Amino acid sequence: QVQLVESGGGLVQPGESLRLSCAASGSTFSIYTMGWYRQAPGKQRELVAHITSGGSTNYAGSVKGRFTISRDNAKKTVYLQMNSLKVEDTAVYYCNAHRMVSDYWGQGTQVTVSS
């Protein structure tokens, strides 16, 4: 079992930055692929970025070059650095831990980008 708690969301203006954190507890954090997903009102949840246990990363095309995912296995935490935020980045952001057939989700943190 893995418990995930996100933090760092908020209201920012276009062009500004935010850093999301996801703290994990429970099972061995380092073996999980960790991901950030987001869901905007009226839309399906979509993958933003993920990072494997080996440190390989993958990004959605819409955030590539602006967002950076990283992990600190000693702190059992995964981060999402979001730069040059756009209005269309507004969504609830969810942390995910994935390994084989297991998936764990956090409760989500709201990110609102508005002028």
FENLINQUI-V788020 format. One record per pair of residues at least 24 apart in sequence whose ideal C-beta (glycine too) atoms are under 8 Angstrom apart, sorted by sequence separation. I is the first residue (numbers start at 1). GAP is how many residues later the second one is. D is the distance in whole Angstrom. If there is no record, write none. Layout:
i=[I I]
gap=[GAP GAP]
d=[D D]
This chain:
i=[2 89 90 1 2 88 1 62 63 85 87 2 51 86 87 85 87 82 2 49 48 36 35 34 34 36 30 29 34 36 48 50 29 40 43 50 45 40 25 38 40 23 24 39 40 23 24 38 39 23 24 38 22 38 39 21 22 37 38 21 22 36 37 21 22 36 20 36 37 19 20 35 36 19 34 35 19 20 34 35 19 34 35 17 18 33 34 17 32 33 17 32 33 17 18 32 17 29 31 15 16 39 15 14 14 12 14 20 22 24 38 20 9 22 6 6 6 20 4 20 4 4 18 2 16 12 14 2 4 6 9 10 12 13 14 3 4 5 6 8 9 10 11 12 13 14 2 4 5 6 7 9 10 11 13 1 6 11]
gap=[24 24 24 25 25 25 26 26 26 26 26 27 27 27 27 28 28 29 30 31 32 33 34 35 37 42 43 44 44 44 45 46 47 48 48 48 49 50 51 51 51 52 52 52 52 53 53 53 53 54 54 54 55 55 55 56 56 56 56 57 57 57 57 58 58 58 59 59 59 60 60 60 60 61 61 61 62 62 62 62 63 63 63 64 64 64 64 65 65 65 66 66 66 67 67 67 68 68 68 69 69 69 70 71 72 73 73 73 73 73 73 75 84 84 87 88 89 89 91 91 92 93 93 95 97 99 99 100 100 100 100 100 100 100 100 101 101 101 101 101 101 101 101 101 101 101 102 102 102 102 102 102 102 102 102 103 103 103]
d=[5 5 7 5 5 8 6 8 8 8 5 7 7 6 7 5 8 7 7 7 7 6 8 8 6 8 4 6 4 5 7 8 4 8 8 8 7 6 7 8 4 8 4 6 8 6 7 4 5 5 8 7 6 5 7 6 5 7 7 8 8 6 5 6 8 7 7 6 6 6 4 7 7 7 7 4 5 7 7 8 7 6 7 7 5 8 8 6 4 5 5 6 7 8 7 5 7 8 6 6 6 8 7 6 6 6 6 6 3 6 8 8 6 6 7 7 5 6 5 8 8 6 6 5 8 8 6 8 6 5 3 8 7 7 8 7 7 6 7 6 5 7 5 6 7 6 4 4 7 6 6 5 7 8 5 7 4 7]
